[in-house]
Amino acid sequence: MKTRAMVLFSGGQDSTTCLAWALDRYEHVETVGFDYGQRHSVELECRPKVLSRFRERFPDWARKLGDDHMLDLSILGQISDTALTQGKAIEMEKSGLPNTFVPGRNLLFFTLAAAVAYRRSLQVLVGGMCETDYSGYPDCRDNTLKALQVAIALGMDQPLVIETPLMWIDKADTWRMAQHLGGPALVDLIRTETHTCYVGDRATQHDWGFGCSQCPACELRRKGYDSFRQFAA
């Protein structure tokens, strides 16, 4: 039985929900984050605050929550010409993908997380990737991550498992998952402490959280929250 997990934790809504999901299931959970020169680097400031709130507000989970790891992946930002790593307008490209797509990002994230997990004797990697409500990123697809799981397990010679609890649900159901796992306290934490906005707007607060309300990440988060509240009323 697998009892030790590592969550790819950015400080955003999805990874925070996945952290709660993992803490609800595993006996020991650690977190890993990546500084890759992201334009919305404010999320890196939110990470320790969210982890602190978990320890303060959820004592049962606090006992399971282990070390946090932050990895310098600045080389990814240096080789990426995207709207998430450069100060350019967010738009669609000829490929059909938005220019917020950072090639290789999730592949590198999981590979490096696996290296840390190997050293820490962690058996499960948990990520907030989703193929239902997403921007079409190919490295978020279920098939991509299944193939990556096989490669990592072979390369590490250990059966590391990749779990993606949000893969087949939309943003409204992500809010509902948070409600189910941690009640209003977790929903409120996600609203007030996490960050998703690609532009990095941390000055404007809405019912669903902080953000510019215009970028794709804000739009998905807002629509999901509105649907969640509508059916919860």
C-alpha positions as CSV (number, residue, x, y, z in Angstrom):
1,M,0.0,0.0,0.0
2,K,1.3,3.4,-1.0
3,T,1.3,5.8,2.0
4,R,3.8,8.6,1.1
5,A,3.1,11.2,-1.5
6,M,4.5,14.4,-3.0
7,V,2.2,17.1,-4.4
8,L,3.4,19.4,-7.2
9,F,2.3,22.6,-5.4
10,S,2.3,26.0,-7.1
11,G,0.1,27.9,-4.6
12,G,-2.8,28.0,-7.0
13,Q,-6.4,26.7,-6.8
14,D,-5.8,23.3,-8.4
15,S,-2.6,22.3,-6.6
16,T,-4.1,23.4,-3.3
17,T,-7.2,21.2,-3.9
18,C,-4.8,18.4,-4.8
19,L,-2.9,18.9,-1.6
20,A,-6.1,18.5,0.4
21,W,-6.9,15.4,-1.7
22,A,-3.5,13.9,-0.9
23,L,-3.6,14.7,2.8
24,D,-7.0,13.1,3.0
25,R,-5.6,9.8,1.5
26,Y,-1.9,9.4,2.5
27,E,-0.1,9.2,5.8
28,H,2.7,11.5,4.8
29,V,2.6,14.3,2.2
30,E,5.4,16.6,1.0
31,T,5.2,19.4,-1.5
32,V,7.5,20.7,-4.2
33,G,7.4,24.0,-6.1
34,F,9.3,25.4,-9.1
35,D,10.6,28.8,-9.8
36,Y,10.9,28.9,-13.6
37,G,10.8,32.7,-14.1
38,Q,7.0,32.7,-14.3
39,R,5.4,36.1,-15.0
40,H,3.0,35.5,-12.2
41,S,5.7,34.9,-9.6
42,V,3.4,36.2,-6.9
43,E,2.2,32.6,-6.7
44,L,5.6,31.7,-5.1
45,E,4.8,34.2,-2.3
46,C,1.4,32.5,-1.8
47,R,2.8,29.0,-1.4
48,P,4.2,29.3,2.1
49,K,1.2,31.2,3.3
50,V,-1.2,28.5,2.0
51,L,0.9,25.8,3.7
52,S,0.9,27.8,6.9
53,R,-2.9,28.0,6.8
54,F,-3.2,24.3,6.3
55,R,-1.1,23.7,9.4
56,E,-3.2,26.3,11.4
57,R,-6.7,25.4,10.3
58,F,-6.6,21.6,9.6
59,P,-4.9,19.9,12.5
60,D,-5.6,16.4,11.2
61,W,-3.9,17.3,8.0
62,A,-1.1,19.2,9.7
63,R,0.2,16.0,11.3
64,K,0.6,14.5,7.9
65,L,2.1,17.5,6.1
66,G,5.9,17.2,5.8
67,D,8.7,19.2,4.2
68,D,8.3,21.7,1.3
69,H,10.9,21.8,-1.4
70,M,11.5,24.7,-3.8
71,L,13.5,24.0,-7.0
72,D,15.2,26.5,-9.2
73,L,14.1,25.9,-12.8
74,S,15.1,29.3,-14.2
75,I,16.6,27.6,-17.2
76,L,13.1,26.8,-18.4
77,G,12.1,30.5,-18.4
78,Q,15.3,31.4,-20.2
79,I,14.6,29.0,-23.1
80,S,10.8,29.8,-23.2
81,D,9.3,32.6,-25.3
82,T,5.8,32.5,-23.9
83,A,3.3,34.8,-22.3
84,L,4.0,33.1,-18.9
85,T,7.7,33.9,-19.0
86,Q,7.7,37.1,-21.0
87,G,5.8,40.4,-20.8
88,K,3.7,39.8,-23.9
89,A,0.0,39.8,-24.5
90,I,-1.9,36.5,-24.1
91,E,-3.1,35.3,-27.5
92,M,-3.7,32.2,-29.6
93,E,-0.9,31.0,-31.9
94,K,-1.1,29.4,-35.3
95,S,-0.6,26.0,-33.7
96,G,-4.0,26.4,-32.0
97,L,-2.5,26.7,-28.6
98,P,-2.4,29.8,-26.4
99,N,1.0,31.4,-26.1
100,T,0.8,30.7,-22.4
101,F,1.9,27.1,-23.2
102,V,5.4,26.5,-21.8
103,P,6.8,23.6,-23.8
104,G,8.1,20.8,-21.6
105,R,7.0,22.4,-18.3
106,N,5.0,19.5,-16.8
107,L,7.5,16.9,-18.2
108,L,10.3,18.6,-16.3
109,F,8.2,19.2,-13.2
110,F,7.3,15.5,-12.8
111,T,10.9,14.3,-13.7
112,L,12.4,16.6,-11.1
113,A,9.7,15.8,-8.6
114,A,10.4,12.1,-9.1
115,A,14.1,12.7,-8.4
116,V,13.2,14.3,-5.1
117,A,10.6,11.7,-4.3
118,Y,13.2,8.9,-4.9
119,R,15.5,10.5,-2.4
120,R,12.6,11.0,0.1
121,S,11.1,7.5,-0.3
122,L,7.9,8.9,-1.6
123,Q,5.8,6.6,-3.7
124,V,3.1,8.8,-5.3
125,L,3.4,12.1,-7.3
126,V,0.2,14.2,-7.4
127,G,-0.5,17.0,-9.9
128,G,-3.4,19.3,-10.7
129,M,-3.4,18.7,-14.4
130,C,-6.8,18.6,-16.1
131,E,-8.1,17.6,-19.5
132,T,-11.6,18.9,-19.0
133,D,-11.3,22.6,-18.2
134,Y,-8.0,23.6,-19.6
135,S,-6.3,25.6,-22.3
136,G,-5.3,22.6,-24.5
137,Y,-1.8,22.1,-23.2
138,P,-0.6,18.8,-24.5
139,D,1.5,18.1,-21.4
140,C,-1.7,18.1,-19.3
141,R,-3.3,15.3,-21.2
142,D,-4.0,12.0,-19.5
143,N,-2.1,10.0,-22.1
144,T,0.9,12.2,-21.8
145,L,1.1,11.6,-18.0
146,K,0.4,7.9,-18.3
147,A,3.4,7.6,-20.7
148,L,5.5,9.7,-18.4
149,Q,4.6,7.5,-15.4
150,V,5.9,4.5,-17.3
151,A,9.1,6.3,-18.3
152,I,9.8,7.6,-14.7
153,A,9.1,4.2,-13.2
154,L,11.5,2.5,-15.6
155,G,14.1,5.2,-15.2
156,M,14.0,5.1,-11.4
157,D,13.5,1.3,-11.3
158,Q,10.7,2.0,-8.8
159,P,6.9,1.9,-9.3
160,L,6.3,5.7,-8.8
161,V,2.7,6.5,-9.5
162,I,1.3,9.8,-11.0
163,E,-2.1,10.7,-9.6
164,T,-4.2,13.5,-11.3
165,P,-7.4,13.8,-9.2
166,L,-8.7,16.8,-11.3
167,M,-8.1,15.2,-14.7
168,W,-11.8,14.6,-15.7
169,I,-13.6,17.3,-13.7
170,D,-14.3,20.9,-14.5
171,K,-13.5,24.0,-12.3
172,A,-17.0,23.9,-10.7
173,D,-16.3,20.4,-9.6
174,T,-12.9,21.4,-8.4
175,W,-14.6,23.9,-6.0
176,R,-17.0,21.1,-5.0
177,M,-14.1,18.8,-4.3
178,A,-12.6,21.4,-2.0
179,Q,-15.9,21.8,-0.2
180,H,-16.2,18.1,0.2
181,L,-12.6,17.7,1.5
182,G,-12.3,20.7,3.8
183,G,-15.7,22.4,4.0
184,P,-16.2,26.2,3.9
185,A,-12.8,26.7,5.6
186,L,-10.9,25.2,2.7
187,V,-13.1,27.0,0.1
188,D,-12.4,30.3,1.9
189,L,-8.7,29.5,2.0
190,I,-8.6,28.9,-1.7
191,R,-10.5,32.1,-2.4
192,T,-8.4,34.4,-0.3
193,E,-4.9,32.8,-0.2
194,T,-4.2,31.0,-3.5
195,H,-3.2,32.6,-6.8
196,T,-4.1,31.6,-10.3
197,C,-4.1,34.8,-12.5
198,Y,-1.5,34.6,-15.3
199,V,-1.0,38.4,-15.2
200,G,-0.1,38.2,-11.5
201,D,-2.8,40.7,-10.3
202,R,-2.8,40.4,-6.5
203,A,-4.4,43.8,-6.0
204,T,-8.0,43.1,-7.2
205,Q,-10.1,40.8,-5.1
206,H,-13.3,39.1,-6.4
207,D,-15.7,36.6,-4.9
208,W,-13.7,33.9,-6.5
209,G,-10.3,35.3,-5.5
210,F,-7.6,37.7,-6.6
211,G,-6.9,38.3,-10.3
212,C,-7.3,40.4,-13.4
213,S,-10.6,38.6,-14.3
214,Q,-9.5,38.7,-18.0
215,C,-6.8,36.1,-18.6
216,P,-7.7,32.5,-19.3
217,A,-6.9,31.3,-15.8
218,C,-9.1,33.9,-14.2
219,E,-11.9,33.2,-16.6
220,L,-11.9,29.5,-15.8
221,R,-11.7,30.1,-12.1
222,R,-14.5,32.7,-12.1
223,K,-16.9,30.6,-14.2
224,G,-16.3,27.6,-12.1
225,Y,-16.9,29.5,-8.9
226,D,-20.1,31.0,-10.3
227,S,-21.4,27.6,-11.2
228,F,-20.4,26.1,-7.9
229,R,-22.2,28.9,-5.9
230,Q,-25.3,28.6,-8.1
231,F,-25.8,25.0,-7.4
232,A,-24.7,25.3,-3.8
233,A,-27.3,28.0,-3.1
